[in-house]
Amino acid sequence: MNQYNETLGKTMGKASSLAEVENKLTKDGPAYIKMTLYKAAAQLALQDAAKKAYEAEQAKLKSDDDSLTFWDKVMDVLNRNPGAAGEGSRGIPNTSETADREKKKQAENRRAQVVKDAQNEQKKLEAIAGDSDECDHSIPAQADHPFRAKLTSAFRGKLTTPNA
């Protein structure tokens, strides 16, 4: 019974007799399993959010050449080689300085977009894990549990557990 009170009892409510322990396990067991599933799902979402944060930081560190797409590099070559009018493909007077500025600007734009996309995905994943104070009141004593049902109610609705 002490083992129950020190472990599951912190979430499902303390018991004063073995009969009460058995009753709580039978009655509240499925809800406890469901809460454990929510917690695991929240941890996975937070792990993926951390990966997106790392991806954003990695993008910030990329060189201009590494930030450009294949087509950006093609346009850079075209901007550096004069057409019939002595201008690059965008009608910009062809100078190495102009081409360098265009390349740098495009690389900055690409990095900024990758960072923005990664940060948006990170926010979505953090929202899945949620920081709400909503509790699953079917689990006794959960309001005092540190986990506090961290999944958003919309995401919780997508999870199922047997007999819960």
C-alpha positions as a printed NumPy array, in Angstrom:
array([[  0.   ,   0.   ,   0.   ],
       [  2.883,   2.38 ,   0.787],
       [  4.339,   1.566,  -2.627],
       [  1.   ,   2.504,  -4.257],
       [  0.7  ,   5.755,  -2.273],
       [  4.274,   6.796,  -3.17 ],
       [  3.827,   6.098,  -6.891],
       [  0.36 ,   5.861,  -8.422],
       [ -1.256,   7.389,  -5.346],
       [  0.338,  10.743,  -6.151],
       [ -1.75 ,  10.847,  -9.323],
       [ -4.761,   8.665,  -8.635],
       [ -5.219,   9.594,  -5.003],
       [ -3.838,   8.064,  -1.831],
       [ -5.427,   4.946,  -0.334],
       [ -5.686,   3.807,   3.266],
       [ -6.417,   0.116,   2.675],
       [ -5.631,  -2.619,   0.168],
       [ -9.307,  -2.791,  -0.784],
       [ -9.223,   0.917,  -1.579],
       [ -6.062,   0.416,  -3.684],
       [ -7.756,  -2.348,  -5.651],
       [-10.872,  -0.221,  -6.115],
       [ -8.841,   2.767,  -7.346],
       [ -6.844,   0.628,  -9.771],
       [-10.018,  -0.89 , -11.176],
       [-11.945,   2.375, -11.331],
       [ -9.212,   4.867, -12.28 ],
       [ -6.706,   2.616, -14.086],
       [ -7.936,   3.357, -17.628],
       [ -7.913,   7.117, -16.966],
       [ -4.368,   6.859, -15.579],
       [ -3.274,   4.968, -18.699],
       [ -4.86 ,   7.685, -20.831],
       [ -3.009,  10.402, -18.905],
       [  0.24 ,   8.485, -19.36 ],
       [ -0.446,   8.343, -23.102],
       [ -1.031,  12.113, -23.126],
       [  2.233,  12.676, -21.319],
       [  4.157,  10.488, -23.781],
       [  2.571,  12.256, -26.756],
       [  3.419,  15.651, -25.257],
       [  7.028,  14.576, -24.783],
       [  7.235,  13.458, -28.425],
       [  5.785,  16.764, -29.613],
       [  8.281,  18.685, -27.462],
       [ 11.126,  16.56 , -28.804],
       [ 10.091,  17.412, -32.369],
       [  9.778,  21.091, -31.391],
       [ 13.343,  21.005, -30.09 ],
       [ 14.482,  19.543, -33.423],
       [ 12.795,  22.432, -35.245],
       [ 14.496,  24.954, -32.951],
       [ 17.823,  23.284, -33.738],
       [ 17.011,  23.361, -37.475],
       [ 16.347,  27.111, -37.268],
       [ 19.662,  27.723, -35.499],
       [ 21.517,  25.583, -38.048],
       [ 19.975,  27.592, -40.899],
       [ 21.217,  30.816, -39.331],
       [ 24.78 ,  29.471, -39.442],
       [ 24.772,  28.446, -43.109],
       [ 26.994,  30.249, -45.58 ],
       [ 25.485,  32.151, -48.471],
       [ 26.369,  29.356, -50.929],
       [ 24.873,  26.692, -48.672],
       [ 21.672,  28.733, -48.253],
       [ 20.956,  29.087, -51.966],
       [ 18.836,  26.654, -53.945],
       [ 19.955,  25.232, -57.268],
       [ 17.858,  27.805, -59.139],
       [ 19.252,  30.641, -57.031],
       [ 22.72 ,  29.563, -58.153],
       [ 21.603,  29.404, -61.791],
       [ 20.265,  32.966, -61.486],
       [ 23.542,  34.058, -59.909],
       [ 25.46 ,  32.703, -62.923],
       [ 23.058,  34.457, -65.302],
       [ 23.381,  37.732, -63.378],
       [ 27.15 ,  37.533, -63.651],
       [ 27.138,  36.941, -67.439],
       [ 25.986,  39.804, -69.635],
       [ 23.2  ,  39.314, -72.124],
       [ 23.074,  40.961, -75.531],
       [ 22.476,  44.369, -73.907],
       [ 25.356,  43.935, -71.478],
       [ 23.012,  43.34 , -68.552],
       [ 22.328,  40.348, -66.336],
       [ 19.174,  38.292, -66.669],
       [ 17.16 ,  40.685, -64.488],
       [ 18.115,  43.748, -66.491],
       [ 20.524,  44.838, -63.763],
       [ 23.782,  46.308, -65.021],
       [ 26.235,  43.451, -64.838],
       [ 28.898,  44.088, -62.276],
       [ 30.482,  41.679, -59.889],
       [ 29.439,  43.917, -56.998],
       [ 25.793,  43.924, -58.097],
       [ 25.797,  40.154, -58.551],
       [ 27.394,  39.716, -55.107],
       [ 24.741,  41.941, -53.51 ],
       [ 21.938,  40.011, -55.238],
       [ 23.437,  36.688, -54.184],
       [ 23.843,  37.841, -50.568],
       [ 20.298,  39.235, -50.477],
       [ 18.835,  36.001, -51.887],
       [ 20.835,  33.879, -49.42 ],
       [ 19.621,  36.044, -46.506],
       [ 16.041,  35.7  , -47.73 ],
       [ 16.399,  31.911, -48.008],
       [ 17.878,  31.636, -44.503],
       [ 15.165,  33.879, -43.08 ],
       [ 12.463,  31.736, -44.719],
       [ 13.941,  28.483, -43.407],
       [ 14.188,  29.986, -39.91 ],
       [ 10.624,  31.309, -40.084],
       [  9.243,  27.956, -41.301],
       [ 11.126,  26.017, -38.612],
       [  9.977,  28.415, -35.888],
       [  6.365,  28.158, -37.074],
       [  6.576,  24.359, -36.966],
       [  8.169,  24.578, -33.533],
       [  5.26 ,  26.696, -32.273],
       [  2.716,  24.251, -33.706],
       [  4.434,  21.333, -31.976],
       [  4.646,  23.23 , -28.698],
       [  0.939,  23.988, -29.034],
       [  0.241,  20.268, -29.419],
       [  2.08 ,  19.601, -26.164],
       [  0.302,  22.606, -24.714],
       [  0.862,  24.605, -21.598],
       [ -2.739,  24.706, -20.56 ],
       [ -3.952,  24.268, -17.019],
       [ -6.756,  22.014, -18.204],
       [ -7.06 ,  18.865, -16.134],
       [ -8.661,  15.557, -16.866],
       [-10.973,  15.531, -13.868],
       [-11.691,  11.838, -14.346],
       [ -8.33 ,  11.225, -12.671],
       [ -8.508,  11.975,  -8.942],
       [ -5.785,  14.259,  -7.597],
       [ -4.575,  15.127, -11.099],
       [ -5.068,  18.826, -10.413],
       [ -2.125,  18.548,  -8.017],
       [ -0.019,  16.416, -10.347],
       [  2.99 ,  18.197, -11.943],
       [  2.034,  17.047, -15.436],
       [ -1.332,  18.844, -15.307],
       [ -2.641,  17.313, -18.546],
       [ -0.28 ,  19.165, -20.841],
       [ -1.928,  18.157, -24.098],
       [ -4.386,  20.506, -25.712],
       [ -7.945,  19.266, -25.7  ],
       [ -8.017,  19.174, -29.528],
       [ -5.059,  16.812, -29.616],
       [ -6.371,  14.744, -26.708],
       [ -9.492,  14.002, -28.751],
       [ -7.348,  12.267, -31.376],
       [ -5.839,   9.845, -28.864],
       [ -7.61 ,   6.719, -27.793],
       [ -6.921,   4.092, -25.191],
       [ -8.749,   0.856, -24.532],
       [-11.565,   1.147, -21.99 ],
       [-10.841,   4.802, -21.323]])
